[in-house]
């Protein structure tokens, strides 16, 4: 019996699996494609040493060659993901008993109750409170950067409802513990469907949930009608910290609930607040003196816990004696519950979580992806050895004695809350003040790092550089489900923000290609570099959307003839890239239609939001623009949702985004048909085949834009956009043509 117990305790908490056939296929493709690229560069370079390299054709040839270099550069960086991808399996049943498990702090960030509806934020909060974990070891903190009374009231109401909701979930082993998702689901995930007691209990809980929603809606309406005469705004308010402790013993028998804390850090227009990273650092400091849990779960306000087991799955890595000493965080994939069957906006990010993050996991681990990760608190200390006697922590962490004490004592467990409903003391409020980080290392070397709106990628990269590893956990059942963008406008706004933030990292002193190789493996550096330079796709795509097409109209060939042996090199590179992408889509559960959609969204983003992201990052680098962050609108629009479910693109977006896309399609159509007419007249199919293939490919992949030109619904392309797009096409034809040809 003792031997069986010893065998159980020595069983691994997790295992990793290497897909050797996939690795072989990936590396073979890398070799063949690289050889083909070498021949392509040889062909391009030879042109400059031939007598036919006349000045009129030199500029378009140079532009196309530079575009091919940029495409090849980003492709080479991306091959690091495919070098050694792995997948992992966990065994939560092998964890120690509950009394031996560590405490967990949960951070949830929200900033705008208008764009991020409070009812949805409270549903995320309730799903986290109901995690399958000892409630006395679970501590939840909500950061309200807007300082909204609506959010604070929502937490008080949610606390009351939780006294009914959590016992119900525990008693009947409910899997989906987000009330909104549970009650709106058409399928039951419980084992008591035929139990009359359960049916009655469920009905009662649903009635309580309706009252819960009505209470929040009534309070919000009262706030709107009463107005705000205090002068407090989302960018100008004092620190507020409140421990939620509503007494509901007269309504229900005492229930052991996780602790719940509302935090609104101080904000002033004259002080930088560093967006989400600043909010997380405030929560990090405050939680250190209130609960000081060794592990932290970070959730966005639109990402609920769809399964209750994520804590235990993450601990299968954090408590693994082989991994734990150097493990900074466990990252779960972002998955979404509101995605249509065909996912026309590629909101599921299949490529990121089925290829890129698994590829990084086979190296030193993935970078952070903003939400759904369990971070080791100690990893955010930076390079400072807290136990060292020579360290003066006040210079790095600030003047709070409570915070320093929590850092120095590994088992320091402060009281979470004061007696009754008293607010935390002045020192705790100081930690949330906008002056606390002055002359410290917060955001520079400690905590979540500043300098970009993509604080997740930057922080994960720097943790890897400092010697920490990370893990990607992708179980068969998604542990977190979010509310993704389902319209073109929010998709492109979000893409612009990400593009600008990623390029901020790539152009800083932390450039992955320079800063990374000295501190981590070359392959891992290439992975992060591909992330930060991915928006540069906009440059070659703009070139390939215009230059070859113009040359086609005027009969200038930029590609080898069909009879030329180099033609097969060009054709191989084109088909090799498309085929490899198709294989990856099909082998990760996608379809041929999904492959087309991903190609389309890549093109749409590259010529719009990635281009504007590059422009924004450049202006910030030159000091002509300050960084900004616009939260994605999470409010559901029923009309947009209807179009989305019908697989129709909603083109009600800014002309800044729409005009370039429409202009490129109109331009390619005119060049394609004009090119066919010219080729048929002259008879030079042999030399113009590749340049006819390119606009044809652009038109076919982006046919929904053409459909949007002739649709008559509210999501169609407006007449004003068509006029502006045609004007841009005229500019390209008659102004750029003399410069290029």
Helices and strands as residue ranges (DSSP letters): H 2-10, E 14-18, H 20-47, H 55-78, G 79-82, E 86-90, G 92-94, G 98-100, E 104-110, H 118-129, G 135-137, E 138-144, H 149-171, H 179-184, H 196-226, E 240-243, E 259-264, H 275-290, E 295-300, E 303-305, H 310-318, G 324-326, E 327-332, E 335-336, H 350-351, I 352-356, H 357-361, E 373-376, G 377-381, H 393-397, H 401-408, H 426-430, H 455-465, E 469-473, E 480-482, H 488-506, I 512-516, H 522-533, G 534-536, H 537-554, H 566-587, H 592-607, H 609-621, H 638-645, H 655-682, H 685-701, H 703-710, H 719-731, I 732-736, H 737-740
